[in-house]
Amino acid sequence: MITIQLADLTVTQAFGRALGAMAQPGDIITLEGDLGAGKTTLTQFIGQGLEVDPSCYITSPTFSLMHEYPGRLPMYHLDLYRLSSEEEIFELGFEDYIYGQGIAIIEWPGRLGSMMPEERLHIELLFASETSRTANLTLLGDEWLARKKEFVTLQ
């Protein structure tokens, strides 16, 4: 596990932009954390690193379940909070986005159940204070482990 201290919004922005800049086709990032921990904020900054047009304001897809944003790579932002089973995820056709050629960012990934991708970057955001967070990164699968050196520079 790699732990990164996100002392404030500026550091979080730099971290998210770096993630977006290093993103490759087919990347999957799962985000976990309490409500208000900053999952959508981090996703906004990843979008900046992916060169999503600033006119495409990145918002939480809690009620729409998924938002797609054009950038250097398509970004698929999924929020599975309102879903209760992996069957619902399958019926909605989300597999096409999760395993597509863009980058999939998935909030509340525990809802995936057996559909959880083996290859992914898992980020757990924890409150450190009112304005700071701790990001625990787990690199899962050979593709992510091969890129470990890229993450060491972010610490």
Steps between C-alpha positions, in 0.01 A plus 500: 500500500613854423382776731481857377412794722267743325562798727263734319307553179811614310683175581187299412477682168865424417449134593182466292654675200801268519269195504315631196823577315635148557170328412506240226217350294308244704611629842261444788511701820275404789436766764390425852430736786226642716251750364680830460848345499578651160439223247328727248747783564789265424316386187469864388877538528563171318281643223726805484798269452308323223445837332123490539374833367442741792150567364413138589448542872560167670227426753402206714294247303316386814155530339592439136743219598754580226640803321724489194752776429711544185870567548835358395328174591126465565433512873212295638403608852275245669336536840354168613367626835133465401537150356439199715641213297748408233206376290381861470846608385501224237146587382598866459785399267769659714746225411544668161624814676696334777694289252502754216789688344453806716566538869233381743479667840266312731364634828356247747673207325387248762170481311684326214520173693647229279524753214784680682787544252819324605714762322437837662631781711305509823503828693357529848449860612501561874431820690821629659343834595227729374717607204742210454474137399714190502497298178589133533583359158497130423640396161323183390618294205815486291421812295470722807794341682718566194419871541585514870798732443262765364321507835814528711557848354152605615572435869 
